[in-house]
Amino acid sequence: MGKGKMNQKAAALKEQTEAAQKSAQAGKAGKPAQKKGGRTAADKAAVAETTGRKAEAADRTADEGLTKIFEERLHRHHDELRWLYMELYENDSMFAELCDQMYQFYMERNDELKKLDTNREKDKEWYKKNDMLGMMFYIDNFAGNMKGVQSRLDYIEQCNVNYIHLMPFLDTPEGRSDGGYAVADFRKVQEKLGSMEDLDALTAACHKKGINVCMDFVMNHTSEDHEWAQKARQGDGEYMSRYFFYDSWDIPAQYEKTVPQVFPTTAPGNFTWLEDIGHYVMTSFYPYQWDLNYRNPRVFNDMMYNFLYLANRGIDIIRIDAVPYIWKELNTPCRNLQQVHTIVRMMRIIGEIICPSVLLLGEVVMEPEKVVPYFGSVEKPECHMLYNVTTMATTWHTVATRNVKLLKRQLDIVNGLPKEYVFLNYLRCHDDIGWGLDYGTLQTEGFGERSHKQYLNDYFQGYAGESTSRGELYNADPVTGDARFCGTTASMCGIEKAGFEQDEAAMERAVRMDLMLHAYMFMQSGIPVLYSGDEIGQVNDYTYKEDPNKAADSRYIHRGAMNWKLAENRKDPDTVEGKMFQGLAQLEQIRRSEKVFMTEADTWTIETWDDAVLCIGRYFEGEKLIGLFNFSEYDRTAWIKEADGEYVDLLTGSKIQPVDVQMPAYGFFYMKKIS
């Protein structure tokens, strides 16, 4: 119990004691005390005093029990946490403050969350099970506000989803938010979305239904409207030291020699000149997002307090935005520096002391073999989960080329990593698709990097390769020829084009392709995540062009509002929505009922002798499953050599021999060994 509650009880006890004393004095003076039910006021006061003492004793015992749990966890991690902290900051008083504040946040954590902590401490592998399925969405696009999301939890359950990622909802300036990633207040919800009390209610309601809640923690930078930034802009040295300020171009010029640009066309450079105060400030992303200086221990401490505050609101998964950028150092690329790992490791330790049920999800946009350091080690783990970004991009490369060679190689790399490493797999998310492929391997196949990126962007805009895709480019650079692509899964699969042209045969093929890609994603090692709307085949939304705050950002093409009118068709198998929803429901049911989909399962690729057909095997505790996926619009034959018994196709219930499997266009099979 916090000090505030203890003080309230002490005050109440004091009042009861004073009342008892007055009654006793009145009795001694010969004045009759008022009776009620045969008990004098003095008797009542004495009982109240006794009850108050018992309550205080119970509270003290409970507090002692909680303190013991905290102290045990702190003792377990203290030496490492202190060593890491002192390695960065060499500041005893700031470390002592951090520990004091950690205790306060622990004591303020409510009973239900503490119970969740205890249960998940006993089952540390809880998030690696085959029933985990995520969905990500913007709150306003999905249901208007947080109360709206709470009213739609039944729908989320119908989607078999037990993990929702609420896209950025903290306070941001209108028109300068970068989709919510320019945070002005880490302890305030955007007014249009609700309040912190609404968040408390939503997370509590989710927990009652067994749904985990994820949110973004943007710790690399703040909005220029944040309180710290405003004070820094007024010349307050303490707050200027929380960012990177320079009164001349000398040092920024040195940074620019080694630091790559994040958005070279829409936000070139890594610094912004502030005319009003005559200083440059580091802004790696956008001019209104000021990079935080984690060389200052005050920044680390205060951001950890924000982290714990949000965890105490009932958040289960904290997505750390732009992890590699957190530490800045002159004469380096300011990417993936060792100090970043020290900070993430400290976050992991702090979480295990205060809120061990909370997972860390790292946003690290690199190849799987290069993101591995962000998992840490088995002895000293960092992030619990990371995104499988490169495999996502390689998947769409496979769609455009009808060639699975690079994807097979990518999956082999992921499958070769330790099973302790958990990846989040997805087809689409809120962001663009950057073509960060393995061009070293592609060049051996005759693909040039620039020409292939051009082909991919042309293909998905519908201009090349007999494409049925629709979408738009983002951040196109005419000098380098580089660009990223935006579009929903359904539009990239041809559902938008087929619907516009009223072509039933093309629509059937597009829906089958969409379902095939999801079936393949479910076979990957890790946790699958849907983007809201994909479950009903929602297409691109071009109305963003009518909003001046969004028109310049083509990523809003796939961030359209959830079409609840179309969602009503999800039970009608004759509609696109019904075919998608029910098709995904079948895949989800298979996944959660078959233990070969556990994260720890052995996973490997199998040769098919057809460049358009991918084959994935999974094995766990004596059970074996083979998945086949045709990435071509033509019928194919998969020549696999797995004639080691009888198999059944889990999708149809038909027995099937996994040798020369006839694959329809964009067809797929889940073949389980039964003997």
C-alpha positions as CSV (number, residue, x, y, z in Angstrom):
1,M,0.0,0.0,0.0
2,G,1.3,3.5,-0.9
3,K,2.1,6.1,1.7
4,G,-1.1,8.1,0.8
5,K,-3.3,5.2,1.8
6,M,-1.3,4.6,5.0
7,N,-1.7,8.3,5.9
8,Q,-5.4,8.2,5.4
9,K,-5.8,5.2,7.7
10,A,-3.6,6.8,10.3
11,A,-5.8,9.9,10.2
12,A,-9.0,7.9,10.5
13,L,-7.5,6.0,13.4
14,K,-6.5,9.3,15.1
15,E,-10.1,10.6,14.7
16,Q,-11.5,7.4,16.3
17,T,-9.1,7.6,19.2
18,E,-10.0,11.2,19.9
19,A,-13.7,10.3,19.8
20,A,-13.1,7.5,22.3
21,Q,-11.2,9.8,24.6
22,K,-13.9,12.5,24.6
23,S,-16.6,9.9,25.3
24,A,-14.5,8.5,28.2
25,Q,-14.1,12.0,29.7
26,A,-17.8,12.7,29.3
27,G,-18.5,9.5,31.3
28,K,-16.1,10.4,34.1
29,A,-17.9,13.8,34.4
30,G,-21.2,12.0,35.2
31,K,-22.7,12.9,31.8
32,P,-24.7,10.0,30.4
33,A,-23.4,8.8,27.1
34,Q,-26.0,8.3,24.3
35,K,-27.0,4.7,23.7
36,K,-28.0,2.8,20.6
37,G,-28.7,-0.8,20.7
38,G,-27.3,-1.1,24.2
39,R,-23.8,0.1,23.2
40,T,-22.4,3.4,24.4
41,A,-20.5,5.8,22.2
42,A,-17.4,5.0,24.2
43,D,-17.9,1.3,23.4
44,K,-18.3,2.0,19.7
45,A,-15.2,4.2,19.7
46,A,-13.2,1.5,21.4
47,V,-14.4,-1.1,18.9
48,A,-13.6,1.3,16.1
49,E,-10.1,1.8,17.6
50,T,-9.5,-1.9,17.8
51,T,-10.8,-2.5,14.3
52,G,-8.6,0.3,13.0
53,R,-5.6,-1.2,14.7
54,K,-6.4,-4.6,13.2
55,A,-6.8,-3.0,9.7
56,E,-3.6,-1.1,10.1
57,A,-1.8,-4.3,11.2
58,A,-3.2,-6.2,8.3
59,D,-2.2,-3.5,5.9
60,R,1.3,-3.5,7.5
61,T,1.5,-7.2,7.1
62,A,0.4,-7.0,3.5
63,D,2.9,-4.2,2.8
64,E,5.6,-6.2,4.4
65,G,4.7,-9.2,2.1
66,L,4.8,-7.0,-1.0
67,T,8.0,-5.4,0.1
68,K,9.5,-8.8,0.5
69,I,8.6,-9.8,-3.0
70,F,10.1,-6.6,-4.3
71,E,13.2,-7.0,-2.3
72,E,13.7,-10.6,-3.5
73,R,13.3,-9.5,-7.1
74,L,15.6,-6.5,-6.6
75,H,18.2,-8.7,-4.9
76,R,18.1,-11.1,-7.8
77,H,19.0,-8.4,-10.3
78,H,20.5,-5.6,-8.2
79,D,24.2,-6.2,-8.9
80,E,23.8,-6.5,-12.7
81,L,21.5,-3.5,-12.8
82,R,23.8,-1.4,-10.8
83,W,26.9,-2.5,-12.8
84,L,25.2,-1.6,-16.1
85,Y,23.9,1.7,-14.8
86,M,27.2,2.8,-13.4
87,E,28.9,1.7,-16.6
88,L,26.8,4.3,-18.5
89,Y,26.4,7.0,-15.9
90,E,28.7,6.6,-12.9
91,N,26.1,8.3,-10.7
92,D,25.2,6.7,-7.4
93,S,22.5,9.2,-6.4
94,M,20.6,8.8,-9.7
95,F,20.8,5.0,-9.3
96,A,19.4,5.3,-5.7
97,E,16.6,7.5,-7.0
98,L,15.8,4.9,-9.7
99,C,15.5,2.1,-7.1
100,D,13.3,4.2,-4.8
101,Q,11.0,5.1,-7.7
102,M,10.9,1.4,-8.8
103,Y,9.6,0.5,-5.3
104,Q,6.9,3.2,-5.5
105,F,5.7,1.9,-8.9
106,Y,5.7,-1.6,-7.7
107,M,3.6,-0.7,-4.7
108,E,1.2,1.2,-6.9
109,R,0.7,-1.7,-9.2
110,N,-2.8,-3.1,-8.6
111,D,-3.7,-6.5,-7.2
112,E,-4.9,-8.0,-10.5
113,L,-1.7,-7.0,-12.3
114,K,0.4,-8.4,-9.5
115,K,-1.6,-11.7,-9.7
116,L,-0.9,-11.8,-13.4
117,D,2.8,-11.1,-12.7
118,T,2.9,-14.1,-10.3
119,N,1.2,-16.5,-12.8
120,R,3.5,-15.5,-15.6
121,E,6.6,-15.8,-13.5
122,K,5.6,-19.4,-13.0
123,D,4.9,-19.9,-16.8
124,K,7.6,-17.9,-18.5
125,E,6.8,-19.5,-21.9
126,W,3.1,-18.4,-21.9
127,Y,3.5,-16.2,-25.0
128,K,5.2,-19.0,-27.0
129,K,2.0,-21.2,-27.3
130,N,0.2,-22.0,-30.5
131,D,-3.0,-20.0,-29.5
132,M,-1.2,-16.6,-29.7
133,L,-2.6,-14.5,-32.5
134,G,-2.3,-10.7,-32.8
135,M,-4.1,-7.9,-34.4
136,M,-3.0,-4.3,-34.8
137,F,-5.1,-1.2,-35.4
138,Y,-5.5,2.5,-34.9
139,I,-8.1,3.1,-32.2
140,D,-10.0,5.8,-34.1
141,N,-10.0,3.8,-37.3
142,F,-11.1,0.7,-35.6
143,A,-13.8,1.9,-33.3
144,G,-13.6,5.7,-32.7
145,N,-12.2,5.7,-29.3
146,M,-11.1,3.4,-26.4
147,K,-14.7,2.9,-25.2
148,G,-15.5,1.9,-28.8
149,V,-12.7,-0.7,-28.8
150,Q,-14.0,-2.1,-25.5
151,S,-17.5,-2.4,-27.1
152,R,-15.9,-4.4,-30.0
153,L,-14.1,-7.0,-27.9
154,D,-16.6,-9.7,-28.8
155,Y,-15.6,-9.1,-32.5
156,I,-12.0,-9.4,-31.6
157,E,-12.7,-12.7,-29.9
158,Q,-14.6,-13.9,-33.0
159,C,-11.3,-13.2,-34.9
160,N,-9.6,-15.7,-32.5
161,V,-7.3,-12.8,-31.5
162,N,-5.9,-12.7,-28.0
163,Y,-3.3,-9.9,-28.5
164,I,-4.2,-6.5,-29.7
165,H,-1.6,-3.8,-30.6
166,L,-3.2,-0.4,-30.0
167,M,-1.3,1.9,-32.4
168,P,0.0,5.2,-30.9
169,F,-2.6,6.8,-28.7
170,L,-0.6,9.1,-26.4
171,D,-1.0,12.9,-26.7
172,T,0.4,14.3,-29.9
173,P,0.1,17.6,-31.8
174,E,-2.4,17.6,-34.6
175,G,-0.7,17.8,-38.0
176,R,2.8,17.1,-36.5
177,S,2.3,13.6,-35.0
178,D,4.0,11.3,-37.5
179,G,1.1,8.9,-37.0
180,G,1.3,9.3,-33.2
181,Y,5.0,8.8,-32.9
182,A,5.7,12.4,-31.8
183,V,4.6,12.2,-28.2
184,A,3.8,15.4,-26.3
185,D,2.8,13.7,-23.0
186,F,3.6,10.2,-22.1
187,R,0.9,10.2,-19.4
188,K,-2.0,11.5,-21.4
189,V,-4.2,9.9,-24.0
190,Q,-5.2,11.9,-27.1
191,E,-8.5,13.6,-26.1
192,K,-10.3,12.3,-29.1
193,L,-9.4,8.7,-28.1
194,G,-10.3,8.9,-24.4
195,S,-8.5,9.1,-21.1
196,M,-6.1,7.1,-18.9
197,E,-9.2,6.0,-17.0
198,D,-10.6,4.6,-20.3
199,L,-7.3,2.8,-20.9
200,D,-7.5,1.3,-17.4
201,A,-11.0,0.1,-18.2
202,L,-10.1,-1.3,-21.6
203,T,-7.1,-3.2,-20.4
204,A,-9.1,-4.7,-17.5
205,A,-11.9,-5.7,-19.8
206,C,-9.3,-7.3,-22.2
207,H,-7.7,-9.2,-19.3
208,K,-11.1,-10.7,-18.3
209,K,-11.4,-12.1,-21.9
210,G,-7.8,-13.3,-21.9
211,I,-6.7,-10.6,-24.4
212,N,-3.3,-9.1,-24.1
213,V,-2.7,-5.4,-24.9
214,C,0.3,-3.9,-26.7
215,M,1.2,-0.3,-27.0
216,D,4.1,1.7,-28.5
217,F,6.7,3.3,-26.2
218,V,8.4,6.0,-28.3
219,M,11.6,6.5,-26.3
220,N,14.0,7.7,-29.0
221,H,12.5,11.2,-29.2
222,T,9.7,13.5,-28.0
223,S,7.5,16.0,-29.8
224,E,8.7,19.6,-29.8
225,D,5.5,20.3,-27.9
226,H,6.6,18.0,-25.0
227,E,7.1,19.9,-21.7
228,W,10.8,19.2,-21.7
229,A,11.2,20.5,-25.3
230,Q,9.3,23.7,-24.5
231,K,11.5,24.4,-21.5
232,A,14.6,23.7,-23.5
233,R,13.3,26.1,-26.2
234,Q,13.1,28.7,-23.5
235,G,16.8,28.3,-22.8
236,D,16.6,26.2,-19.7
237,G,20.0,24.4,-19.6
238,E,18.7,21.5,-17.6
239,Y,16.2,20.6,-20.2
240,M,18.4,21.5,-23.2
241,S,20.8,18.8,-21.8
242,R,18.0,16.3,-22.4
243,Y,18.3,16.8,-26.1
244,F,21.2,17.5,-28.5
245,F,21.6,21.3,-28.9
246,Y,24.4,23.1,-30.7
247,D,24.8,26.8,-31.3
248,S,26.9,26.3,-34.4
249,W,27.1,23.8,-37.3
250,D,30.5,22.4,-36.3
251,I,29.4,19.4,-34.4
252,P,26.2,18.7,-36.4
253,A,28.4,18.7,-39.5
254,Q,30.6,16.0,-38.0
255,Y,27.5,13.9,-37.2
256,E,26.2,14.3,-40.8
257,K,29.4,12.7,-42.1
258,T,28.6,9.3,-40.5
259,V,24.9,9.2,-39.7
260,P,22.5,8.0,-42.5
261,Q,19.3,9.8,-43.2
262,V,16.0,8.1,-42.2
263,F,13.8,10.1,-44.6
264,P,16.2,11.7,-47.2
265,T,13.4,13.1,-49.3
266,T,10.6,14.1,-46.9
267,A,12.9,15.1,-43.9
268,P,16.5,15.3,-45.1
269,G,19.4,15.6,-42.7
270,N,19.6,14.8,-39.0
271,F,19.4,18.3,-37.5
272,T,16.9,21.2,-37.5
273,W,17.8,24.9,-37.1
274,L,15.6,26.7,-34.5
275,E,15.7,30.4,-35.5
276,D,14.0,31.6,-32.3
277,I,16.8,30.3,-30.0
278,G,19.7,30.2,-32.5
279,H,20.5,26.6,-32.0
280,Y,20.5,23.3,-34.0
281,V,18.7,20.3,-32.4
282,M,19.1,16.7,-33.5
283,T,16.0,15.4,-35.3
284,S,16.7,12.0,-36.9
285,F,13.2,11.5,-38.0
286,Y,11.2,14.7,-38.5
287,P,11.9,18.3,-37.5
288,Y,9.2,18.2,-34.9
289,Q,10.6,15.1,-33.2
290,W,13.6,15.9,-31.0
291,D,16.1,13.1,-30.3
292,L,16.5,12.4,-26.6
293,N,20.0,12.4,-25.1
294,Y,20.4,9.1,-23.2
295,R,23.9,10.1,-22.1
296,N,22.0,12.1,-19.5
297,P,20.9,9.8,-16.6
298,R,17.9,12.1,-16.0
299,V,16.5,11.2,-19.4
300,F,16.9,7.4,-18.7
301,N,15.4,7.6,-15.3
302,D,12.4,9.7,-16.3
303,M,11.7,7.6,-19.4
304,M,11.8,4.5,-17.2
305,Y,9.2,6.1,-14.9
306,N,7.0,6.7,-18.0
307,F,7.6,3.1,-19.0
308,L,6.5,1.8,-15.5
309,Y,3.5,4.2,-15.4
310,L,2.2,2.8,-18.7
311,A,2.9,-0.8,-17.6
312,N,0.8,-0.1,-14.5
313,R,-2.1,0.9,-16.7
314,G,-2.4,-2.8,-17.7
315,I,-0.3,-2.9,-20.8
316,D,1.1,-6.4,-21.4
317,I,3.5,-5.8,-24.3
318,I,5.6,-2.7,-24.6
319,R,6.7,-2.1,-28.2
320,I,10.0,-0.2,-28.1
321,D,10.0,2.1,-31.2
322,A,13.1,2.6,-33.2
323,V,15.3,0.7,-30.8
324,P,18.6,0.9,-32.8
325,Y,18.6,4.7,-32.7
326,I,18.4,5.2,-28.9
327,W,22.1,6.0,-28.3
328,K,24.0,8.7,-30.2
329,E,27.7,8.9,-30.4
330,L,29.9,11.2,-32.5
331,N,31.9,9.6,-35.4
332,T,29.5,6.6,-35.5
333,P,26.4,5.8,-37.6
334,C,24.3,6.3,-34.3
335,R,22.8,2.9,-35.1
336,N,23.0,-0.4,-33.1
337,L,25.6,0.9,-30.7
338,Q,26.5,-1.2,-27.7
339,Q,25.0,1.3,-25.3
340,V,21.6,0.6,-26.8
341,H,21.9,-3.0,-25.6
342,T,22.8,-1.9,-22.2
343,I,19.7,0.3,-22.0
344,V,17.4,-2.4,-23.3
345,R,18.9,-4.9,-20.9
346,M,18.3,-2.5,-18.0
347,M,14.7,-2.1,-19.2
348,R,14.3,-5.9,-19.2
349,I,15.7,-6.1,-15.6
350,I,13.5,-3.2,-14.4
351,G,10.4,-5.0,-15.9
352,E,11.3,-8.3,-14.3
353,I,11.5,-6.5,-10.9
354,I,8.3,-4.4,-11.1
355,C,6.1,-6.0,-13.8
356,P,7.4,-9.5,-14.9
357,S,4.3,-10.2,-16.9
358,V,5.1,-7.4,-19.3
359,L,6.9,-8.3,-22.6
360,L,9.3,-6.1,-24.5
361,L,8.8,-6.1,-28.3
362,G,11.6,-4.5,-30.2
363,E,11.2,-2.6,-33.5
364,V,14.4,-3.5,-35.3
365,V,14.2,-3.2,-39.0
366,M,17.0,-5.5,-40.2
367,E,17.6,-9.0,-41.4
368,P,16.9,-11.7,-38.8
369,E,20.5,-12.7,-38.4
370,K,21.4,-9.0,-37.7
371,V,18.5,-8.4,-35.2
372,V,19.5,-11.4,-33.1
373,P,21.6,-9.3,-30.7
374,Y,18.5,-7.5,-29.6
375,F,17.2,-10.8,-28.1
376,G,20.3,-10.6,-25.9
377,S,21.5,-14.0,-24.6
378,V,19.8,-16.8,-22.8
379,E,21.6,-15.7,-19.6
380,K,21.0,-12.0,-20.1
381,P,18.0,-11.5,-22.3
382,E,16.9,-8.2,-23.8
383,C,13.7,-8.1,-26.0
384,H,11.2,-11.0,-25.6
385,M,10.1,-10.6,-29.2
386,L,11.2,-8.9,-32.5
387,Y,9.6,-8.3,-35.8
388,N,10.4,-10.5,-38.8
389,V,10.7,-7.6,-41.2
390,T,12.9,-9.0,-43.9
391,T,10.9,-12.1,-44.3
392,M,7.8,-10.0,-44.8
393,A,9.5,-8.0,-47.6
394,T,10.9,-11.2,-49.1
395,T,7.4,-12.6,-49.1
396,W,6.1,-9.9,-51.4
397,H,9.2,-10.2,-53.6
398,T,8.2,-13.9,-54.0
399,V,4.7,-12.8,-55.0
400,A,6.1,-10.5,-57.7
401,T,8.6,-13.0,-59.0
402,R,6.8,-16.3,-58.5
403,N,10.1,-17.6,-57.2
404,V,10.5,-19.0,-53.7
405,K,14.3,-19.4,-53.7
406,L,15.1,-16.2,-51.7
407,L,12.2,-16.8,-49.3
408,K,13.3,-20.4,-48.7
409,R,16.8,-19.1,-47.9
410,Q,15.4,-16.4,-45.6
411,L,13.2,-19.0,-43.7
412,D,16.2,-21.4,-43.4
413,I,18.1,-18.6,-41.6
414,V,15.2,-17.9,-39.2
415,N,14.6,-21.6,-38.6
416,G,18.3,-22.1,-37.8
417,L,18.1,-19.6,-34.9
418,P,17.6,-20.7,-31.3
419,K,14.0,-21.5,-30.4
420,E,14.2,-19.1,-27.5
421,Y,14.0,-16.3,-30.1
422,V,10.4,-15.3,-30.9
423,F,9.6,-13.4,-34.0
424,L,6.4,-11.6,-34.8
425,N,5.3,-12.5,-38.4
426,Y,3.0,-10.4,-40.5
427,L,2.0,-9.7,-44.1
428,R,1.2,-6.0,-43.6
429,C,1.4,-3.5,-40.9
430,H,0.7,0.3,-40.4
431,D,4.0,1.1,-42.2
432,D,5.3,1.0,-45.7
433,I,7.2,-1.9,-47.2
434,G,10.9,-1.1,-47.7
435,W,12.7,-3.4,-50.1
436,G,15.6,-4.4,-47.8
437,L,16.2,-7.7,-49.4
438,D,19.3,-10.0,-49.6
439,Y,20.7,-8.4,-52.7
440,G,24.0,-10.3,-52.4
441,T,22.1,-13.5,-53.0
442,L,19.8,-11.9,-55.6
443,Q,22.7,-10.7,-57.7
444,T,23.9,-14.3,-58.1
445,E,20.5,-14.9,-59.7
446,G,20.9,-12.0,-62.1
447,F,18.9,-9.3,-60.1
448,G,20.4,-5.8,-59.9
449,E,19.4,-3.9,-56.7
450,R,18.2,-0.7,-58.3
451,S,16.5,-2.4,-61.2
452,H,14.8,-5.0,-59.0
453,K,13.5,-2.3,-56.5
454,Q,12.1,-0.5,-59.5
455,Y,10.4,-3.7,-60.7
456,L,8.9,-4.4,-57.3
457,N,7.4,-0.9,-57.0
458,D,6.1,-1.0,-60.6
459,Y,4.6,-4.5,-60.0
460,F,2.7,-3.6,-56.9
461,Q,1.4,-0.4,-58.4
462,G,0.0,-2.6,-61.2
463,Y,2.4,-1.6,-63.9
464,A,4.5,-4.7,-64.5
465,G,4.7,-8.5,-64.4
466,E,1.0,-9.1,-65.1
467,S,0.2,-7.7,-61.7
468,T,-3.2,-7.4,-60.2
469,S,-1.9,-5.3,-57.2
470,R,-2.9,-1.7,-56.4
471,G,-1.1,0.8,-54.2
472,E,1.2,3.8,-54.0
473,L,4.8,4.7,-53.4
474,Y,6.1,6.4,-50.3
475,N,9.2,8.5,-49.9
476,A,10.3,8.0,-53.5
477,D,13.8,9.3,-54.1
478,P,14.4,10.3,-57.8
479,V,18.2,10.4,-57.3
480,T,18.7,6.9,-55.9
481,G,15.6,5.5,-57.5
482,D,14.7,4.1,-54.1
483,A,11.1,4.1,-52.8
484,R,8.8,2.2,-50.4
485,F,5.4,0.8,-51.1
486,C,2.0,1.2,-49.5
487,G,-1.1,-0.9,-49.8
488,T,-3.4,-3.3,-47.9
489,T,-2.9,-7.0,-48.2
490,A,-6.2,-7.4,-50.1
491,S,-5.3,-4.7,-52.6
492,M,-1.9,-6.2,-53.2
493,C,-3.5,-9.6,-53.8
494,G,-5.9,-8.2,-56.4
495,I,-9.1,-8.0,-54.5
496,E,-9.4,-4.2,-55.2
497,K,-8.8,-4.6,-58.9
498,A,-11.2,-7.6,-59.2
499,G,-13.9,-5.8,-57.3
500,F,-13.6,-2.6,-59.4
501,E,-13.8,-4.7,-62.6
502,Q,-16.5,-6.9,-61.3
503,D,-14.5,-10.0,-62.4
504,E,-15.7,-13.0,-60.4
505,A,-13.0,-15.4,-61.6
506,A,-10.3,-12.8,-60.7
507,M,-11.9,-12.2,-57.3
508,E,-11.9,-16.0,-56.5
509,R,-8.2,-16.1,-57.5
510,A,-7.4,-13.0,-55.4
511,V,-9.2,-14.3,-52.3
512,R,-7.4,-17.7,-52.7
513,M,-4.0,-15.9,-52.9
514,D,-4.8,-13.8,-49.8
515,L,-5.7,-16.9,-47.8
516,M,-2.7,-18.8,-49.1
517,L,-0.4,-16.0,-47.9
518,H,-2.0,-16.1,-44.4
519,A,-1.7,-19.9,-44.3
520,Y,2.0,-19.6,-45.2
521,M,2.4,-16.9,-42.5
522,F,0.8,-19.2,-39.9
523,M,3.4,-21.9,-40.7
524,Q,6.4,-19.6,-39.9
525,S,8.2,-19.9,-36.6
526,G,6.8,-17.3,-34.2
527,I,3.6,-15.4,-33.6
528,P,1.3,-14.3,-36.5
529,V,-0.2,-10.8,-36.4
530,L,-3.1,-9.5,-38.6
531,Y,-3.6,-5.9,-39.6
532,S,-7.2,-4.9,-38.8
533,G,-9.3,-5.2,-41.9
534,D,-7.3,-8.0,-43.4
535,E,-9.7,-10.5,-41.9
536,I,-12.4,-9.2,-44.2
537,G,-10.3,-8.3,-47.2
538,Q,-10.4,-4.6,-46.8
539,V,-8.9,-2.7,-49.7
540,N,-7.0,0.6,-50.0
541,D,-8.6,3.8,-48.8
542,Y,-7.9,6.8,-51.0
543,T,-9.9,9.3,-49.0
544,Y,-6.7,10.3,-47.0
545,K,-5.9,12.6,-49.9
546,E,-8.9,14.8,-48.8
547,D,-7.3,15.4,-45.4
548,P,-4.6,18.1,-45.4
549,N,-2.9,16.5,-42.4
550,K,-2.6,13.2,-44.2
551,A,-2.5,14.0,-47.9
552,A,1.4,14.1,-48.1
553,D,1.7,10.7,-46.4
554,S,0.7,7.8,-48.7
555,R,0.9,5.3,-45.8
556,Y,-2.6,6.4,-44.9
557,I,-3.8,4.5,-47.9
558,H,-3.6,1.3,-45.9
559,R,-4.7,2.9,-42.6
560,G,-8.3,3.4,-43.6
561,A,-11.2,3.2,-41.1
562,M,-12.6,-0.2,-40.4
563,N,-15.7,-0.8,-42.6
564,W,-18.1,-2.3,-40.1
565,K,-20.9,-2.4,-42.7
566,L,-18.8,-4.8,-44.8
567,A,-17.8,-6.7,-41.6
568,E,-21.5,-7.6,-41.2
569,N,-21.0,-9.9,-44.2
570,R,-18.4,-12.0,-42.4
571,K,-20.9,-14.9,-41.9
572,D,-22.0,-14.9,-45.5
573,P,-19.8,-17.4,-47.5
574,D,-21.0,-15.9,-50.8
575,T,-19.3,-12.5,-50.0
576,V,-15.6,-11.6,-50.1
577,E,-15.8,-10.7,-46.5
578,G,-17.3,-14.1,-45.6
579,K,-14.8,-16.0,-47.7
580,M,-11.9,-14.2,-46.0
581,F,-13.2,-14.3,-42.5
582,Q,-14.3,-17.9,-42.5
583,G,-11.2,-19.0,-44.4
584,L,-9.0,-17.4,-41.8
585,A,-11.1,-18.8,-39.0
586,Q,-10.4,-22.3,-40.3
587,L,-6.7,-21.7,-40.4
588,E,-6.7,-20.2,-36.9
589,Q,-8.7,-23.1,-35.5
590,I,-6.2,-25.6,-37.0
591,R,-3.3,-23.6,-35.7
592,R,-4.5,-23.4,-32.1
593,S,-5.6,-27.1,-32.1
594,E,-2.4,-28.6,-33.5
595,K,0.7,-28.6,-31.2
596,V,3.1,-28.5,-34.1
597,F,2.4,-24.8,-34.3
598,M,4.0,-24.2,-30.9
599,T,6.9,-21.7,-31.2
600,E,9.4,-24.3,-30.0
601,A,8.6,-26.7,-32.8
602,D,11.3,-27.7,-35.3
603,T,10.7,-25.9,-38.5
604,W,12.4,-26.4,-41.9
605,T,11.9,-26.0,-45.6
606,I,11.6,-28.9,-48.1
607,E,12.6,-28.9,-51.7
608,T,9.7,-29.0,-54.2
609,W,11.6,-28.9,-57.5
610,D,9.3,-26.0,-58.6
611,D,10.5,-22.5,-58.1
612,A,6.9,-21.2,-57.5
613,V,6.0,-23.7,-54.7
614,L,7.2,-23.4,-51.1
615,C,7.1,-26.3,-48.7
616,I,7.5,-25.9,-44.9
617,G,7.7,-28.8,-42.4
618,R,7.0,-28.6,-38.7
619,Y,7.6,-31.2,-36.0
620,F,6.8,-31.2,-32.3
621,E,6.5,-34.0,-29.7
622,G,6.0,-36.8,-32.3
623,E,3.7,-34.9,-34.6
624,K,4.6,-33.7,-38.1
625,L,2.9,-31.3,-40.5
626,I,3.8,-30.3,-44.0
627,G,2.6,-27.0,-45.6
628,L,2.6,-26.4,-49.3
629,F,2.1,-23.0,-50.9
630,N,1.8,-22.1,-54.6
631,F,2.9,-18.5,-55.3
632,S,1.9,-18.8,-58.9
633,E,-1.4,-18.0,-60.7
634,Y,-0.9,-21.3,-62.6
635,D,-1.4,-24.9,-61.5
636,R,1.9,-26.5,-60.4
637,T,3.2,-29.9,-59.2
638,A,5.2,-30.1,-56.0
639,W,7.7,-33.0,-56.2
640,I,8.5,-33.6,-52.6
641,K,9.9,-36.8,-51.1
642,E,8.1,-37.3,-47.8
643,A,6.5,-40.7,-48.4
644,D,7.1,-41.7,-44.7
645,G,3.5,-42.7,-43.9
646,E,-0.1,-41.6,-44.4
647,Y,-1.1,-37.9,-44.3
648,V,-4.4,-36.1,-44.1
649,D,-5.1,-32.6,-45.4
650,L,-6.4,-30.7,-42.4
651,L,-8.2,-28.3,-44.6
652,T,-10.4,-30.9,-46.3
653,G,-10.0,-34.0,-44.3
654,S,-8.9,-35.9,-47.3
655,K,-6.0,-38.4,-47.2
656,I,-3.1,-37.2,-49.3
657,Q,0.3,-38.6,-50.3
658,P,3.1,-36.0,-50.0
659,V,5.0,-37.0,-53.1
660,D,3.8,-35.4,-56.4
661,V,1.2,-33.0,-55.1
662,Q,-1.0,-31.2,-57.6
663,M,-1.2,-27.6,-56.6
664,P,-3.9,-25.3,-58.0
665,A,-3.2,-21.7,-58.7
666,Y,-2.4,-20.0,-55.4
667,G,-3.4,-23.2,-53.7
668,F,-2.1,-24.5,-50.3
669,F,-2.3,-27.6,-48.2
670,Y,-1.8,-28.4,-44.5
671,M,-0.8,-32.1,-44.5
672,K,-0.5,-33.9,-41.2
673,K,1.1,-37.3,-40.8
674,I,-1.4,-39.7,-39.3
675,S,0.6,-43.0,-39.4
